[in-house]
Amino acid sequence: MNATTAPPDFALGLSAGAARAGNAAEDLLVREEPVLRRVIQRYVRDAASVDDVF
């Protein structure tokens, strides 16, 4: 069964689940950004490079 033949409730459930997963990933990145930047800083020299890597 694909999205074109799926019942509307099922198709909406899949898209809502994907949206929640995307939001969870974004929330995690926002929450852990300072820690990730410190780890990246160990391997690169300047702040511009940290921004590029992040």
C-alpha positions as CSV (number, residue, x, y, z in Angstrom):
1,M,0.0,0.0,0.0
2,N,1.5,3.4,-0.9
3,A,0.5,6.9,0.0
4,T,-1.8,7.3,-3.0
5,T,-3.9,4.2,-2.1
6,A,-3.6,4.4,1.7
7,P,-6.6,5.5,3.8
8,P,-6.3,9.3,4.7
9,D,-5.8,8.6,8.4
10,F,-2.9,6.3,7.7
11,A,-1.2,8.8,5.3
12,L,-1.7,11.6,7.8
13,G,-0.2,9.4,10.6
14,L,2.9,8.9,8.6
15,S,3.4,12.5,7.8
16,A,2.8,13.5,11.4
17,G,5.3,11.0,12.6
18,A,7.9,12.3,10.2
19,A,7.3,15.8,11.4
20,R,7.7,14.8,15.0
21,A,11.0,13.0,14.2
22,G,12.3,16.1,12.4
23,N,11.3,18.4,15.3
24,A,13.0,16.0,17.7
25,A,16.2,16.1,15.7
26,E,16.1,19.9,15.6
27,D,15.4,20.2,19.3
28,L,18.3,17.9,20.0
29,L,20.7,20.0,17.9
30,V,19.5,23.2,19.5
31,R,19.9,21.8,23.0
32,E,23.3,20.3,22.4
33,E,24.8,23.0,20.2
34,P,27.2,24.5,22.8
35,V,28.6,21.0,23.6
36,L,28.9,20.1,19.9
37,R,30.7,23.4,19.2
38,R,33.2,22.7,22.0
39,V,34.0,19.3,20.6
40,I,34.4,20.7,17.0
41,Q,36.7,23.5,18.4
42,R,39.1,20.8,19.6
43,Y,39.8,19.8,16.0
44,V,39.7,23.1,14.2
45,R,41.5,26.4,14.9
46,D,39.1,29.3,14.4
47,A,35.5,30.1,15.1
48,A,34.6,30.5,11.4
49,S,35.7,26.9,10.8
50,V,33.5,25.8,13.7
51,D,30.5,27.6,12.1
52,D,31.3,25.9,8.8
53,V,31.5,22.4,10.3
54,F,28.4,22.9,12.4
